[in-house]
Amino acid sequence: MSDAKRRRGSHAVLIVGNLGENVKTADLQKEFAKFGAVREAEVLRSHDGSSRCFGFVEMDFSNAANAKAALDGCSSQDLHTRELKVRWALDTSTLYVGDLAPTVRQEALHEAFKQFGDVVACRLVRASPEQGGASLGYGFVEFGKRNVAVRVQQLM
């Protein structure tokens, strides 16, 4: 079964990487609207407002073929002179976890997610030591199995 057919319901979330620093949310919406209705799009930004050079697009699809077309159609396309890297947001067993308080520690993130299954890795993203090393408010949790990550995402 293809990834597109495994999507539940009539929406899918794509992660879009290799964005240029000047790419705005409206640019993502316009690019992906060629393939269906965009429910939500966001270019992730650091606390200082600078682009993290990746984002998420959630789309409504009338059928799995449209979802696959969006994935294939936007992958390797240029947007503001940079080649987009597009994949399903859950094509691995790793989850993006955002909106974390600056006081959240990596150990606490691990503890919060281990109740769902085997946590293989857990990482908070921090500013460089030159910038003080503070948490940037997001991180990644990798589970031992992809199906656990999918279940956790559905619960959130």
C-alpha positions as CSV (number, residue, x, y, z in Angstrom):
1,M,0.0,0.0,0.0
2,S,1.4,3.4,-0.9
3,D,2.0,6.2,1.6
4,A,-0.8,8.3,0.1
5,K,-3.3,5.5,0.6
6,R,-2.2,5.1,4.3
7,R,-3.2,8.6,5.1
8,R,-6.3,8.7,7.4
9,G,-9.3,10.8,6.5
10,S,-9.1,13.4,3.8
11,H,-6.0,15.4,4.9
12,A,-2.3,14.8,4.9
13,V,0.6,16.7,6.5
14,L,3.8,17.3,4.5
15,I,7.1,18.6,5.9
16,V,8.8,21.0,3.5
17,G,12.5,21.5,3.9
18,N,15.3,23.5,2.3
19,L,13.3,26.7,2.3
20,G,15.0,29.9,1.7
21,E,15.2,32.4,4.5
22,N,12.8,34.7,2.6
23,V,10.1,32.2,2.0
24,K,6.8,33.1,3.7
25,T,3.8,31.1,4.7
26,A,1.8,32.6,1.8
27,D,4.5,31.2,-0.7
28,L,4.0,27.7,0.7
29,Q,0.2,28.0,0.4
30,K,0.4,29.2,-3.2
31,E,2.8,26.5,-4.2
32,F,0.8,23.6,-2.7
33,A,-2.6,25.0,-3.7
34,K,-1.9,23.8,-7.2
35,F,-2.6,20.3,-5.9
36,G,-5.6,20.8,-3.6
37,A,-7.0,22.9,-0.8
38,V,-4.4,23.9,1.8
39,R,-5.9,23.6,5.3
40,E,-2.9,25.1,7.0
41,A,0.7,26.1,6.2
42,E,3.4,27.4,8.3
43,V,7.1,28.3,7.9
44,L,8.7,27.7,11.3
45,R,10.6,30.6,12.8
46,S,13.1,31.0,15.6
47,H,12.4,33.2,18.6
48,D,14.1,36.1,16.8
49,G,11.8,35.8,13.8
50,S,14.3,34.3,11.4
51,S,13.3,31.3,9.3
52,R,14.2,27.8,10.4
53,C,14.2,27.0,6.7
54,F,11.4,24.3,7.0
55,G,7.7,24.2,7.4
56,F,4.6,22.1,7.4
57,V,1.6,22.0,5.0
58,E,-1.6,20.3,5.8
59,M,-3.8,19.7,2.8
60,D,-7.3,18.4,2.1
61,F,-7.4,15.9,-0.6
62,S,-10.4,14.5,-2.4
63,N,-8.4,11.3,-3.1
64,A,-5.0,9.7,-2.5
65,A,-3.9,10.5,-6.0
66,N,-4.0,14.2,-5.3
67,A,-1.9,13.7,-2.1
68,K,0.7,11.8,-4.0
69,A,0.7,14.4,-6.8
70,A,1.4,17.2,-4.2
71,L,4.3,15.2,-2.8
72,D,5.8,14.3,-6.1
73,G,4.9,17.7,-7.8
74,C,6.6,19.9,-5.2
75,S,9.6,17.7,-4.4
76,S,12.7,19.0,-6.1
77,Q,10.8,22.1,-7.3
78,D,12.4,25.5,-6.9
79,L,10.9,28.1,-4.7
80,H,12.8,31.3,-4.5
81,T,15.8,29.6,-6.1
82,R,16.0,26.7,-3.6
83,E,15.0,23.1,-4.4
84,L,12.2,22.0,-2.1
85,K,12.6,18.7,-0.1
86,V,9.1,17.4,0.6
87,R,8.0,14.3,2.4
88,W,5.2,13.0,4.5
89,A,5.5,14.5,8.0
90,L,5.4,10.9,9.4
91,D,7.5,8.9,7.0
92,T,9.7,7.9,9.9
93,S,9.3,7.1,13.5
94,T,10.3,10.6,14.5
95,L,7.8,13.3,15.7
96,Y,8.3,17.0,15.8
97,V,7.3,18.4,19.2
98,G,6.7,22.2,19.3
99,D,5.5,24.9,21.6
100,L,7.7,23.7,24.4
101,A,8.3,26.0,27.4
102,P,11.9,27.2,27.7
103,T,12.2,25.4,31.0
104,V,11.4,21.9,29.5
105,R,14.4,19.6,29.8
106,Q,15.3,16.7,27.5
107,E,14.7,14.2,30.3
108,A,11.2,15.6,30.9
109,L,10.4,15.3,27.2
110,H,11.6,11.7,27.2
111,E,9.5,10.9,30.3
112,A,6.4,12.4,28.8
113,F,6.6,10.3,25.7
114,K,7.9,6.9,27.0
115,Q,4.4,6.0,28.2
116,F,3.4,5.5,24.5
117,G,6.3,3.1,23.6
118,D,10.0,2.7,23.3
119,V,11.7,6.1,22.9
120,V,14.9,5.6,21.0
121,A,16.1,9.2,21.0
122,C,14.9,12.5,22.3
123,R,16.4,15.8,21.4
124,L,15.6,19.4,22.3
125,V,16.9,22.0,19.8
126,R,18.9,24.7,21.4
127,A,20.5,27.9,20.3
128,S,24.3,27.8,19.7
129,P,26.5,28.3,22.8
130,E,27.5,31.7,21.4
131,Q,23.8,32.6,21.6
132,G,23.4,31.3,25.1
133,G,22.3,27.7,24.4
134,A,18.7,28.3,25.4
135,S,15.9,26.0,24.2
136,L,14.4,27.1,20.9
137,G,11.0,25.7,22.0
138,Y,10.9,22.5,19.9
139,G,12.4,19.1,19.7
140,F,12.2,15.6,18.2
141,V,11.1,12.3,19.7
142,E,12.1,9.1,17.9
143,F,10.2,5.9,18.7
144,G,11.4,2.4,18.1
145,K,8.4,1.7,15.7
146,R,6.7,4.0,13.2
147,N,3.3,2.8,14.1
148,V,3.8,4.1,17.7
149,A,4.7,7.6,16.3
150,V,1.5,7.5,14.1
151,R,-0.6,6.5,17.2
152,V,0.9,9.3,19.3
153,Q,0.3,11.9,16.5
154,Q,-3.3,10.8,16.3
155,L,-3.7,11.2,20.1
156,M,-2.3,14.7,20.1
